[in-house]
Amino acid sequence: MRYVSTRGAAPTLNFEDAMLTGLARDGGLYVPEHVPTFSAEEFRQLRGLPYEDIATRVMLPFVGDSFSEEELAGAVSRAYRHFGHAARAPLVQLGPNHFLAELFHGPTLAFKDFAMQLIGQLFQMALARRGERVTIVGATSGDTGSAAIEAFRGLDNVDVFILFPKGRVSEVQRRQMTTPTDPNVHALAVAGDFDDCQAAVKGMFNDFAFRDEMHLAGVNSINWARVLAQVVYYVSSALSLGAPDRSIDFTVPTGNFGDIYAGQTARRMGLSIGRLVIATNRNDILHRCLTTGEYRTTAVLPSISPSMDIQVSSNFERALFDAYGRDGRAVAQLMDELRSSGGFRISQGALERLREIFRSGSASEDETRATIRRVYEETGEIVCPHTAVGIKVAEEHIRPDAPMVTLATAHPAKFPDAVEAATGIRPPLPARMADLLDRPERVVEVENDLGRIEALIRERARR
Ligand SMILES: *Cc1c(COP(=O)(O)O)cnc(C)c1O
């Protein structure tokens, strides 16, 4: 299995190299050269299997000869053994034809654990085999950083540095990053906002001397291995509801487009997914884009669903690559235009191809709060603000002949203030992490200055 860049000008790589590299050298994102397909009968044979078995079978053809079936199965079983639910991604019914896939039973209570826990295991195997070590640097608005720290803590051949905007993540998110005691993890509170953190990380990757000296590796959501791990719960949810003998729709609370692109990949594997609905909060660039054909960035507005507060949706580039008939030059041109003028217009043909698969909608802050309240009153379920955005948009797209699955992307206890304001109930943390608020914190404060941040990392990485 080979991986090619969405901008068509980087070397093709195997799965392992694509995973360790993250971003392609031409600035593009790696995608499989051919998406492997399963027949209806092959999908039927997965019905009723444990999540781990479905995961191994679905991912194996993408992994090629980078890992054997035994190695992959071992990584998968270690990745999900600390999840708080035997089903890993259980379904709950919300209403007629509407289901929630609960993706928040991992160690940091958001869906990002599905991918991050697995790539922690895969990195470890690949680095041990090569006798190499890496320094992982990442920026987070909350959930990615805690998931990465939890996945890589304690590993011998990895140091992890996570930059988060000081004072702008929830207390639970911050504590998940600052309370692990392992010497290889470092939470850096940057005096700036999320964009500053992200710019610093990009700056480090573009500083080739620093990048090579520290063996930098990225695990943000553009890493193909993360997308792949997320394909699995689309398959397991759809099978539970009657696929491949029935069409299933999904609604996905969307920011960087990684999660919903995993859904598109499952669809291209031949799974009977009908529509994929993009749900955005008031940062609705993707909804505007699908509606008008114009992808144009504006200022990021803070919201009560902060993990979706984003203007440049990185993984959308993968969907554009498909919609433009896998023409890397066309994609590179759009991305140049985005950089120089803050936006671009999608060609009519590509827009039509996107609209065959995707629908979209957005939820305002008031609509999000009202949805949290109403879902609680009607069903007794307490949902996080991101999930509520999804539910509101899903309800506008439910069809009588296809079950709708909305992805519940985080546990409500991760965003207790917003949930309490809407329902009057403060959702408690699961028992297995109830002492989070009492554990001592360890955090390094740093100015929003690339030189200082690099110096800090040089000093603290173990190499
Ligand atoms: C990351 C995140 C999202 C957005 O997912 P993307 O893959 O970036 O589209 C939605 N909800 C929660 C809770 C998240 O942590």
The ligand as an ORCA input file, in Angstrom:
! r2SCAN-3c Opt
* xyz 0 1
  C     -11.390     17.493     17.693
  C     -12.834     17.555     18.076
  C     -13.846     17.786     17.121
  C     -13.540     18.089     15.662
  O     -13.017     16.961     14.996
  P     -12.245     17.163     13.593
  O     -11.689     15.811     13.274
  O     -11.173     18.177     13.861
  O     -13.241     17.630     12.599
  C     -15.165     17.748     17.543
  N     -15.491     17.536     18.844
  C     -14.542     17.314     19.790
  C     -14.966     17.093     21.192
  C     -13.193     17.312     19.441
  O     -12.255     17.096     20.394
*
